[in-house]
Every structure is written in structure tokens, then in C-alpha cells.
Amino acid sequence: MNNLRAFGILYRMELDFSLLAPEHIEAVSAIEQLSFPSPWTRTLFEREISVPISHFFIAKNNDAVVGYGGYWLVAGEASIVNLAVHPDHRGRGFGRKILLFLIDDARASSAGSVFLEVRKGNRAAQCLYASCGFEASGVRAKYYGEEDAVVMKKTL
């Protein structure tokens, strides 16, 4: 597909979003296990389906689940609680597309701001969030066990 660029054709990968459903749990859990040192359990993802404050989505490309993300909406504030892209699909802009989808959905759900926590050592994610308008607003000491989290906020 990279050869298409040489012929003047731009190949654009699109994502289709849908609400997290029971049939997605296996794929989402597999991506989670590959993405984080302290991954969520299947039970936590199953819970997200029925929690009223939870807005959790999967992202598909060519009918394959390539990533997911979710936020909780409480009192007009959205808190992104999880976002990941399968390692085989990273570097294609999917993380940015999922993040922007979550921001747009939170805005449509009347959120006035979006918050998230990110590992202090995860500079790549911090740069992505900053490029989407998030600003560091604090630190949560030892949020990830021994590692601090940077709290980032975007006003909508």
C-alpha cells in the first residue's frame, strides 16, 4: 500500500466506530494485554457496557478491531479512562483518530472539558494529547504503582 503513494494515489485508512458490546470483549482484552503493563481485566471491560456514565467504543478497520477508547461522563466533565491501538496497527494515526472521536462524542454529550491521566514517562502519548489541545494541569503521585501520572485537560 505504501507503493500507492509513488503513483500519486493517497491511501487513507478509515475507522468505523461502534459502542463496545459483548462480542468485542475478546478482541479488546487482547489489545489491552499487548498494550499495558497493568492491563484491565475482561470483567472491567464487561462492566463498561452497563455503567451509565461509561461511553466506550471500538474502532474497526476492514472489519477488524484495531483499537478502542472510552470515557466517563460525570457532571459535565469527561474523563478518558482507556485508549489503545493494537501494536500491529500503530503508527497509522489510529490513536489520534480514536482520541478525536472521543473528544467529539464528549462534546456532543455536553461535556465542557475532557481530562485524562498519562504515565509521566510516556512522552509519545503526552505529545499526541498536546497536539490535540490538551494541557498538563497536575500530577498524581504514584498513580501507576511506582510511576506518577500527568493529568491533562482540554476545555471544549
Residue frames relative to the residue before (quaternion, step in Angstrom):
aa qw qx qy qz dx dy dz
M 1.0000 0.0000 0.0000 0.0000 0.00 0.00 0.00
N 0.5877 0.5668 -0.3757 0.4385 3.57 1.11 -0.55
N 0.6000 0.5766 -0.3582 0.4234 3.60 1.15 -0.56
L 0.5397 0.6319 -0.4030 0.3834 3.60 1.15 -0.45
R 0.5973 0.5705 -0.3590 0.4346 3.59 1.06 -0.69
A 0.6301 0.5506 -0.3346 0.4335 3.60 1.02 -0.75
F 0.7089 0.4201 -0.2533 0.5067 3.57 1.15 -0.55
G 0.5932 -0.6068 0.3540 0.3932 3.58 1.25 0.28
I 0.5536 0.5775 -0.4033 0.4443 3.56 1.23 0.28
L 0.2330 -0.7612 0.5876 0.1449 3.57 -0.79 0.97
Y 0.2176 -0.7696 0.5904 0.1084 3.54 -0.75 1.08
R 0.0623 -0.8156 0.5751 -0.0100 3.56 -0.58 1.12
M 0.2403 -0.7805 0.5630 0.1272 3.54 -0.66 1.10
E 0.1888 -0.7918 0.5758 0.0767 3.53 -0.75 1.07
L 0.2581 -0.7338 0.6067 0.1637 3.50 -1.28 0.51
D 0.2102 -0.7255 0.6404 0.1389 3.51 -1.17 0.72
F 0.2009 -0.7947 0.5670 0.0810 3.56 -0.83 1.04
S 0.0878 0.7610 -0.6419 0.0328 3.52 -1.19 0.66
L 0.6318 -0.5339 0.4027 0.3918 3.52 -1.27 0.42
L 0.5502 -0.5886 0.4782 0.3495 3.54 -1.12 0.71
A 0.0163 -0.7863 0.6164 -0.0390 3.57 -0.91 1.01
P 0.7119 -0.4694 0.2965 0.4301 3.60 -1.20 0.39
E 0.6705 0.5170 -0.3140 0.4297 3.60 0.97 -0.75
H 0.6485 0.5134 -0.3174 0.4638 3.62 1.27 -0.18
I 0.4689 0.7307 -0.4207 0.2630 3.59 1.22 -0.42
E 0.6547 0.5215 -0.3289 0.4374 3.60 0.88 -0.87
A 0.6871 0.4751 -0.2882 0.4681 3.62 0.86 -0.93
V 0.6622 0.5023 -0.3054 0.4646 3.58 0.94 -0.88
S 0.6480 0.5165 -0.3156 0.4622 3.59 0.97 -0.83
A 0.6383 0.5219 -0.3296 0.4599 3.59 1.01 -0.76
I 0.6494 0.4976 -0.3154 0.4809 3.61 0.96 -0.84
E 0.6269 0.5487 -0.3251 0.4475 3.58 0.99 -0.86
Q 0.6671 0.5138 -0.3002 0.4482 3.58 0.89 -0.95
L 0.6971 0.4678 -0.2599 0.4771 3.58 1.08 -0.76
S 0.7266 0.4975 -0.2221 0.4186 3.57 1.19 -0.51
F 0.8262 0.2232 -0.0741 0.5120 3.60 0.98 -0.70
P 0.5141 -0.6529 0.4597 0.3131 3.58 -1.08 0.71
S 0.7599 0.1851 -0.1261 0.6102 3.60 1.21 -0.51
P 0.0615 -0.8692 0.4900 0.0250 3.57 0.47 1.21
W 0.5590 -0.5549 0.4976 0.3633 3.50 -1.33 0.46
T 0.4476 -0.6652 0.5286 0.2790 3.55 -1.24 0.52
R 0.6694 -0.4627 0.3862 0.4343 3.56 -1.30 0.25
T 0.6318 0.5597 -0.3275 0.4246 3.56 0.99 -0.88
L 0.6410 0.5186 -0.3303 0.4595 3.60 0.98 -0.77
F 0.6595 0.4859 -0.3133 0.4804 3.60 0.96 -0.78
E 0.6276 0.5338 -0.3322 0.4591 3.58 1.00 -0.80
R 0.6348 0.5370 -0.3206 0.4537 3.57 1.05 -0.78
E 0.6162 0.5845 -0.3469 0.3979 3.60 0.99 -0.83
I 0.5975 0.5922 -0.3586 0.4045 3.58 1.11 -0.64
S 0.7961 0.3309 -0.1520 0.4833 3.59 1.00 -0.79
V 0.5374 0.6175 -0.4158 0.3962 3.62 1.23 -0.08
P 0.4653 -0.7305 0.4209 0.2695 3.63 -0.57 1.11
I 0.6949 0.4696 -0.2935 0.4588 3.64 1.01 -0.64
S 0.6005 0.6049 -0.3356 0.4010 3.58 1.30 -0.31
H 0.0565 -0.7448 0.6649 0.0020 3.53 -1.06 0.95
F 0.1188 0.8253 -0.5303 0.1537 3.57 0.04 1.32
F 0.0668 -0.8234 0.5624 -0.0357 3.55 -0.81 1.07
I 0.2677 -0.7046 0.6238 0.2066 3.51 -1.31 0.44
A 0.2496 -0.7371 0.6084 0.1555 3.54 -1.25 0.54
K 0.1065 -0.8000 0.5899 0.0256 3.55 -0.80 1.09
N 0.0707 -0.7331 0.6740 0.0573 3.49 -1.26 0.65
N 0.8266 -0.0476 -0.0197 0.5605 3.58 -0.66 1.11
D 0.6985 -0.5147 0.2411 0.4349 3.56 0.93 1.03
A 0.6108 0.5094 -0.3750 0.4763 3.62 1.21 0.23
V 0.4341 -0.6629 0.5372 0.2891 3.57 -1.01 0.82
V 0.0816 -0.8259 0.5578 0.0037 3.57 -0.57 1.19
G 0.8047 -0.0449 0.0336 0.5910 3.56 1.26 -0.24
Y 0.1381 -0.7730 0.6142 0.0788 3.50 -1.36 0.03
G 0.0299 0.7844 -0.6195 -0.0050 3.50 -1.31 0.22
G 0.0044 0.8126 -0.5827 0.0119 3.50 -1.17 0.52
Y 0.1172 -0.7719 0.6210 0.0696 3.50 -1.28 0.48
W 0.3349 -0.6841 0.6047 0.2328 3.49 -1.35 0.35
L 0.1877 -0.7774 0.5930 0.0939 3.55 -0.97 0.87
V 0.1133 0.7789 -0.6006 0.1408 3.55 -0.60 1.25
A 0.8642 -0.0711 0.0209 0.4977 3.56 -0.85 1.05
G 0.7482 -0.4345 0.2254 0.4480 3.57 0.85 0.97
E 0.6595 0.4445 -0.3181 0.5159 3.58 1.27 0.19
A 0.2238 -0.7552 0.6029 0.1273 3.54 -0.95 0.93
S 0.0985 -0.7745 0.6233 0.0436 3.54 -0.99 0.87
I 0.2858 -0.7529 0.5673 0.1720 3.57 -0.49 1.19
V 0.1750 -0.8387 0.5138 0.0443 3.54 -0.53 1.22
N 0.8028 -0.0177 0.0198 0.5957 3.58 1.19 -0.38
L 0.1252 0.7521 -0.6385 0.1050 3.54 -1.15 0.78
A 0.1764 0.7837 -0.5798 0.1363 3.57 -0.83 0.96
V 0.1949 -0.7310 0.6426 0.1214 3.51 -1.34 0.52
H 0.5436 -0.6121 0.4576 0.3469 3.57 -0.97 0.84
P 0.5842 -0.6236 0.3883 0.3449 3.62 -0.90 0.89
D 0.6510 0.5286 -0.3212 0.4401 3.61 1.05 -0.69
H 0.7438 0.3872 -0.2004 0.5066 3.59 1.24 -0.36
R 0.4405 0.6951 -0.4607 0.3325 3.58 1.22 0.27
G 0.7382 0.4129 -0.3040 0.4384 3.54 -1.25 0.43
R 0.6288 0.5329 -0.3270 0.4622 3.59 1.28 0.23
G 0.5938 -0.5944 0.3580 0.4073 3.57 1.28 0.11
F 0.4104 0.7334 -0.4637 0.2806 3.59 1.24 0.11
G 0.6158 0.5498 -0.3527 0.4405 3.60 1.00 -0.75
R 0.6466 0.5102 -0.3059 0.4775 3.58 0.96 -0.87
K 0.6669 0.5040 -0.3087 0.4537 3.59 0.90 -0.90
I 0.6406 0.5029 -0.3277 0.4789 3.59 0.99 -0.77
L 0.6462 0.5200 -0.3179 0.4593 3.59 0.92 -0.90
L 0.6843 0.4788 -0.2939 0.4648 3.60 0.83 -0.93
F 0.6053 0.5395 -0.3489 0.4699 3.59 1.09 -0.67
L 0.6628 0.5030 -0.3085 0.4610 3.60 0.90 -0.91
I 0.6365 0.5212 -0.3236 0.4674 3.60 0.99 -0.83
D 0.6725 0.4950 -0.2973 0.4630 3.58 0.89 -0.93
D 0.6583 0.5010 -0.3119 0.4673 3.57 0.98 -0.82
A 0.6342 0.5205 -0.3277 0.4685 3.59 1.01 -0.80
R 0.6297 0.5242 -0.3241 0.4728 3.60 0.98 -0.85
A 0.6739 0.4934 -0.2857 0.4699 3.60 0.92 -0.93
S 0.6849 0.4492 -0.2685 0.5069 3.58 1.22 -0.50
S 0.5731 -0.6533 0.3260 0.3721 3.57 1.32 0.43
A 0.3356 0.7151 -0.5399 0.2907 3.58 1.07 0.61
G 0.3204 -0.7487 0.5510 0.1823 3.56 -1.07 0.77
S 0.7882 0.0567 -0.0299 0.6121 3.54 1.29 -0.34
V 0.2307 -0.7410 0.6157 0.1364 3.51 -1.34 0.43
F 0.1155 -0.7829 0.6104 0.0348 3.55 -0.94 0.96
L 0.0624 0.7684 -0.6368 -0.0142 3.53 -1.32 0.30
E 0.2928 -0.7022 0.6114 0.2176 3.53 -1.33 0.29
V 0.0386 -0.7847 0.6187 -0.0069 3.54 -1.06 0.80
R 0.5802 -0.5882 0.4267 0.3679 3.57 -1.04 0.76
K 0.5503 -0.6401 0.4304 0.3197 3.55 -0.93 0.93
G 0.7155 0.4531 -0.2485 0.4701 3.57 1.08 -0.71
N 0.5931 0.5786 -0.3644 0.4251 3.59 1.25 -0.10
R 0.1206 -0.8461 0.5182 0.0317 3.55 0.38 1.29
A 0.6142 0.5590 -0.3583 0.4266 3.60 1.00 -0.75
A 0.6809 0.4703 -0.2933 0.4788 3.59 0.87 -0.90
Q 0.6308 0.5297 -0.3398 0.4540 3.59 0.97 -0.78
C 0.6471 0.5077 -0.3182 0.4714 3.60 1.00 -0.78
L 0.6214 0.5272 -0.3397 0.4696 3.59 1.00 -0.78
Y 0.6858 0.4848 -0.2932 0.4568 3.58 0.81 -1.00
A 0.6451 0.5163 -0.3198 0.4637 3.60 0.95 -0.83
S 0.6629 0.5082 -0.3104 0.4539 3.60 0.98 -0.79
C 0.6873 0.4283 -0.2685 0.5217 3.58 1.27 -0.32
G 0.6876 -0.5377 0.2657 0.4091 3.58 1.23 0.42
F 0.4916 0.6395 -0.4506 0.3826 3.60 1.21 0.19
E 0.1368 -0.7686 0.6203 0.0764 3.55 -1.17 0.68
A 0.5258 -0.6139 0.4822 0.3379 3.57 -1.08 0.72
S 0.0573 -0.8263 0.5602 0.0035 3.56 -0.84 0.96
G 0.8111 -0.0889 0.0491 0.5761 3.59 1.24 0.01
V 0.3382 -0.7029 0.5856 0.2208 3.52 -1.39 -0.07
R 0.1811 -0.7327 0.6434 0.1283 3.56 -1.09 0.76
A 0.3622 -0.7666 0.4956 0.1887 3.54 -0.41 1.29
K 0.8705 0.0031 -0.0416 0.4903 3.55 -1.02 0.97
Y 0.1884 0.8176 -0.5159 0.1729 3.58 1.11 0.71
Y 0.7535 0.2748 -0.1493 0.5783 3.56 1.09 -0.79
G 0.7416 -0.3332 0.1955 0.5485 3.58 0.67 1.10
E 0.8229 -0.1124 0.1224 0.5433 3.57 -0.36 -1.24
E 0.6771 0.4871 -0.2900 0.4693 3.60 1.24 -0.22
D 0.4474 -0.6860 0.5148 0.2534 3.54 -1.04 0.87
A 0.2920 -0.7147 0.6037 0.1985 3.53 -1.33 0.39
V 0.3108 -0.6835 0.6246 0.2148 3.53 -1.18 0.70
V 0.2710 -0.7311 0.6048 0.1622 3.56 -0.89 0.98
M 0.0550 -0.7983 0.5997 0.0061 3.54 -0.84 1.02
K 0.1375 -0.8052 0.5763 0.0245 3.56 -1.08 0.83
K 0.0759 -0.7474 0.6578 0.0539 3.51 -1.20 0.71
T 0.2723 -0.7409 0.5925 0.1605 3.55 -0.84 1.01
L 0.2966 -0.7750 0.5362 0.1545 3.56 -0.87 0.97
